[in-house]
Amino acid sequence: MKVAITATGNTMKSELDERFGRCSYLAIHDFDTHLTEFIKNPNKEAEEGAGPATVQLIASKEVTKIISGEFGGKVKKILDDLQIQMIMFNGPTKTIQDIVKLMNNN
């Protein structure tokens, strides 16, 4: 199972980025291999359509879940159509490492 997590930086110590389409990085964690790939979000500075473009990027990585602080209105239907689950994380600030540990315990 691969999960995308919006991140403020490109290390496991980076924090969850509250923004989805305009996040700084995407951490793609593979729970089968326990490897994490960090991708700089090319849509961060997009004039418009950052959310749908970021969904397409994530879909190309074969993820099944996306964790972020918030999602724009345009992406919900796209994610539903692609059968990618949205998980909103609104709590105390967590690092990517913290979130991966939480997911491992479930």
C-alpha positions as CSV (number, residue, x, y, z in Angstrom):
1,M,0.0,0.0,0.0
2,K,1.3,3.4,-1.0
3,V,0.2,6.6,0.9
4,A,0.9,10.2,-0.1
5,I,1.5,12.7,2.7
6,T,1.7,16.4,2.0
7,A,5.0,17.7,3.5
8,T,6.7,21.0,4.2
9,G,10.1,19.6,3.3
10,N,11.9,16.6,1.9
11,T,12.8,14.6,5.0
12,M,11.0,12.4,7.5
13,K,11.4,15.2,10.1
14,S,9.4,17.6,7.9
15,E,6.0,18.5,9.1
16,L,2.6,17.8,7.4
17,D,1.8,20.6,5.0
18,E,-1.8,21.8,5.6
19,R,-2.3,22.5,1.9
20,F,-3.0,19.8,-0.6
21,G,-2.6,21.2,-4.1
22,R,-0.1,23.8,-3.1
23,C,2.0,21.7,-0.7
24,S,5.8,22.0,-0.9
25,Y,6.5,18.3,-1.2
26,L,4.7,15.0,-1.4
27,A,6.0,12.1,0.7
28,I,5.1,8.8,-1.0
29,H,5.5,6.1,1.6
30,D,5.3,2.4,0.6
31,F,4.1,0.3,3.5
32,D,5.3,-2.9,1.8
33,T,8.9,-1.8,1.3
34,H,9.0,0.8,4.1
35,L,10.6,3.3,1.7
36,T,9.6,6.9,1.4
37,E,10.1,9.0,-1.8
38,F,9.9,12.8,-1.6
39,I,8.7,14.7,-4.7
40,K,8.9,18.4,-5.0
41,N,5.3,19.6,-5.9
42,P,5.6,21.2,-9.4
43,N,2.0,22.6,-8.9
44,K,2.8,24.7,-5.8
45,E,3.0,28.0,-7.7
46,A,0.3,27.2,-10.3
47,E,-2.0,30.0,-11.3
48,E,-5.0,27.6,-11.1
49,G,-5.8,23.9,-11.1
50,A,-3.1,23.0,-8.5
51,G,-5.3,20.5,-6.8
52,P,-6.4,18.4,-9.8
53,A,-2.8,18.5,-11.2
54,T,-1.5,17.3,-7.9
55,V,-4.0,14.5,-7.8
56,Q,-2.8,13.3,-11.3
57,L,0.8,13.4,-10.0
58,I,-0.1,11.2,-7.0
59,A,-2.3,8.9,-9.1
60,S,0.8,8.2,-11.4
61,K,2.5,6.9,-8.2
62,E,-0.2,4.3,-7.6
63,V,-1.2,5.6,-4.1
64,T,-4.4,4.4,-2.4
65,K,-4.6,7.1,0.3
66,I,-3.7,10.8,0.6
67,I,-3.1,12.5,4.0
68,S,-3.3,16.3,4.2
69,G,-4.6,19.1,6.4
70,E,-7.2,20.2,3.9
71,F,-8.5,19.5,0.4
72,G,-9.9,21.9,-2.2
73,G,-13.4,21.3,-3.5
74,K,-12.3,20.3,-7.0
75,V,-10.3,17.3,-5.9
76,K,-12.9,15.3,-4.0
77,K,-14.7,14.0,-7.1
78,I,-11.5,13.3,-8.9
79,L,-10.2,11.3,-5.9
80,D,-13.5,9.4,-5.6
81,D,-13.4,8.6,-9.3
82,L,-9.8,7.3,-8.9
83,Q,-10.7,5.4,-5.7
84,I,-8.1,7.2,-3.7
85,Q,-9.1,7.8,-0.1
86,M,-8.7,11.3,1.4
87,I,-7.6,11.5,5.1
88,M,-7.8,14.9,6.7
89,F,-5.3,15.3,9.5
90,N,-6.3,18.2,11.8
91,G,-4.5,17.9,15.1
92,P,-1.3,18.9,16.7
93,T,1.5,19.4,14.2
94,K,3.1,16.0,13.2
95,T,6.1,15.1,11.2
96,I,6.0,12.7,8.3
97,Q,7.8,10.2,10.5
98,D,5.0,10.6,13.2
99,I,2.3,10.0,10.6
100,V,4.0,6.9,9.2
101,K,4.3,5.5,12.7
102,L,0.6,6.2,13.3
103,M,-0.4,4.4,10.1
104,N,1.8,1.4,11.0
105,N,-0.1,1.0,14.3
106,N,-3.4,0.8,12.5
